[in-house]
């Protein structure tokens, strides 16, 4: 992977060369400061002040040049506006076309300027991270705190472009007037629902969105999957996409995701009844539900590695394991064996192919629809989470065929058996293995495909659309290994083990993984013990529990739509992160039973607060994680998606084990005891977020 110093030198606009951040100079200064502080020549406070002044000068030069270029663009638009006013009377169609091209040329130059800002913003972030790496996490915290919110902030001029947005608005308005080839001059103000479909404006808007961290519903959903950070613009990737993409195979991946989530949550409303029927305590439901997650801790790793060589075979294996696991789960009732039931759930967990589903979208789906596919992955998961309990609520019947019992406890297993068998047949008939495996098997491992794509990204072309993918985010926040220009290629490659991946985790990444662990822990406690708690306190039926859980699951998409479309465009991700953590904490606190009487309104309201804001927190958390995580964790077996999956799965395992362990203290204490760990972890995560808040800039 090309380091940032070389990329900056290669991608500079030649005539603007003197206005870019002098990244090489600042790296040399850092090395000099390190030597001076080690020898006692300067203390850290002195270094901090000196380096701040140097960085201020660099940023000021960038900003003044930026303002100058904005003025040039504004003058050109004003001159074109005079020509447009004359055309209003003439209705000369050929001249309208010429004028549109002139406006588009301004748009292309604006894209060059946005690329300039993007490269410098990346350099600023990287040099801040380098200083932190050498001297601890003091400098970024100091610099961002003192500069970002100052009324005369030059730093904000780089990252929040009011002037550029005004130029974009003028350009969009004038192109909209000239959009109709027949000379009918439309107004974007008279038709606010009409979106200007001009390729230049779309490219500009993508660039502005990145600089301002604006997002959309699709982007917000896509970030849940930790897939979109691997997007790119390279022409070579398009060739791979043409050969690899197969719609039915993508659909089969999404169906696998949906069915697995249904399989996970379909037993939640009835797991306590099933454990009682087998002679165990109701709270053993924690072990029954959590055993699937225990196996998933291991299956995530081998499925991630397996996806380096094939997608079809791991999906077949997944289907067979889930069919077998559900069969054992259904038969455990007539065999009167808790061991068989747990073995069935373990087999289901060993069939978790979410790593394959995620990897397929990342490697084999064209860039132009990858964002939609990523959002589809998350939507399929959310829909499966809601459909699982809802389906369990419909299976409230009982009958026997020969010696086999079909009731509310066993029917989830039988239904999922049939579902996975049908899926396996569909998979066998319709799935198409991507062509790049056959080609790469001769010369290299398939995982190199993603690496090559990343390398192609670094070559960049100003004329290409900016930031439709999030390659820039990786460059902005990745650990920069260009201190030593002689570093081997392996130092830029993907992590080759869990230990190697862990070494790439900065404090910011570790805090985001802690937050992810916390929110998954809180959600699992809420969902897994819901049947036991509601039965003990409110005497709810299985159908009532199923409806309650289904309603919780159905909140996922509308909540994400609101956050992704509106909230993230009003506030910074880190602000939403802290607010969501506080709301999750409030939800946990209000869930405690403080009086002998525990009411349904208290339980339902606290559950909604906890679940909804945990969902909000998950989206923002993974968005930030994709930006602060090393680019080396964006690909390979031990990638960021695997790390987040492992963190979430471990949280579920611990939460379910907590439920079973707390059950030995009696149902009266179960609720409060199980809520204590997420309460403590939530407080710790808030404190950790505050400590690393400015490193998320």
C-alpha positions, 0 to 999 in steps of 0.5 A: 500500500502506497504511504501517504507521503508518496501519495501526496507528492503524486496527487498534487496539482502541479501549479498548486504545489506550493500550497499543500501541507509540507508533510515531509518537513513536519515529519522531519520536525517530529523526528527532531523533536523526539531526539531533542526530548530524549536528550533533554534539550526541550521539554514536551510543553515547549515542543507542543507550543512550537509544533502548534505554531508551525501547524498553524502556519501550514493551515493558514497557507492552505486556507488563504489559498482556498479562499483565493480559489473560491473567489476565482470560481465565484467570479467565473460563475458570476460571468457565466450568470451574465451570459445566462441572463442574456440567453433567457431572452434568446432561447438559443439551444446550442448556446444553452449547451455551450453554457452548460459545458462552461458551468460543468468546467467550473464544476470540474475545477471545483472538484480539483479544489475539493481534492486539494482540501481533502488531501490537506485535511488528510495530512493534518489528521495524519500529522496529528496522529503521528505526534500522538504516536511519538509523544502520547495522546496529548497533542491532538486533544490540545490542538483540536480543543483550542482550535476547532471551536475558536471563532477565528478557527482556521482548522474549521475552514479546512473541515467545514466548508461554508464558502465551498457550499455556497459555490456548490449551491450557485453552480447547482442552481445555474445548471438546474436552470439549463437542464432542459434541452428544449430551453425551458428554464426550471427553478430548483426552488419551484420544484424542491422535490426534483433532484438535479441529476448532473454527474458533475454536481453528484461528484461535487456533492459526494466530495462535500459530504465527505469533508463535512462528514455528512451522510445518508440513510444508505451510508449509515446502514452500510456503515453497520456492516463495516463494508463500505470502507473498502470501496474504491474508484479504480478501473481495474476493480470494475473489471473484477466486478464485471466478472464476479458479480452475480445478482442471485449469489448476492441475494443468496448471501442476504437470505443466509444473513436473514435466516441466520438472524431468524434462527438466532432469535426464534427460540428466545420467547420459548427457550425458558419453557423448553428448559423447564420441560427438560427438567432445568431451571427457566434461567438456563435459557441463557445458556441455550441462547448463548451456546450459539454465540459461543460457537460463533466466536470460533466459526467467525474466524474459520469462515473469514479464512475460508472466504479467502478461497471460496464462497460457495463451499462455506455457505454449503457447510453453513447450511448443513450445520444449521440444518443439523443443529436445528434438527437436534434442537427439535429432537431434544424434546422427545429425547428428553436431553438438554445435552442434545438441545445444547449440541444443536445450538452449538452446531447452529453457531458453527454455521454462522457465515456472516463473515462470508456474507460480509466478505462477498459484498466487499469483494464481489459486488460492483462499487455502484451498488455496494452501498445498497448491498451493504445496507441490504445486509444490515436490513436483512439482519434487522428484519430477521431479528424481528421475524424470529420472535414474531414467527415463534409467536405464530407457532403456538400449536401442539400435535404429534406425528408418530413419536415426534412432538410438535409444540411451541418449543420444538416447532422453531427447530422444525421450521428452521430445518425446512428453511435451511433445507430449501435454502441449501437446494436453492444455493446448490442450483443458483449460486455462482462462485466468483471467477477471481478465485480460479484466476488467483489460485494460480498465482496468488491467494484470493485475498490479494484481490482486495489488496490490489484494489486498495493499491489501485486506489492510491493512484487516484485521478482528480478527474474521477468522482471523489469519495463515492467510496470511503478510501479517503477515510481509511487514509485519513485515520490509518496508522501511517507507516511511512516514517521509514521509507524502507519498510517492507511490503508486509508492513502495509499488508493485512494483519495475519493473526489476532495478535497482529490485529490487536497490535494495530488497535489504537486507544480510539479503536479499543474504546470503540470496540469497548462501546460495541461490546457494551451495547451488544451486552445490554441488548442481549441481556434485554432480549434473552431474559425478556421471557423469564422477566415478563413471565415472573413479573407480568405473567405474559404468555409466549405470544405476548413476549413474541410480539414485544420482541418483534416490535423492538426488532421492527424499530431498527430500520425507522430509527436508523432512517431518522438518524442516518437521514437527519441527525448525523447531518446536524451533529458530529458522530462523536456528539451522537456517540456520547449522547447515545451512550448516556441514553443507554445508561438512562435506559439501563438505570430505569430498568432496575426494580427499585420498589416491590412493585415492578410495572409494565410501563416501566419495563416497556419504556426502559426496554425501548430506551435501551434498545433504540439508543443501542441501535443508534449507538451501533450505527455511529460507533461502527461509522467512527470505527471505520474511520479510526481503524487502520487500513490494514484491518480493512482486508484479509482474514483478521479484518475490522469486521471480524474484530467487531463481530468477535467483540459483539459475540463475546458480549452475547456469550458473557451476557447469556452466561450472566443470566444463567448464573444469576438464576441461581440467586432466584428470579426475584434478584435476576433482573437487578443482578443481570443489569449491574454488569452492563451498567458498570461497562456503560459508565466505563465506556462513557469515561473512555469516550470522554478521554479519547473524544478529540482523537475522533476528530 
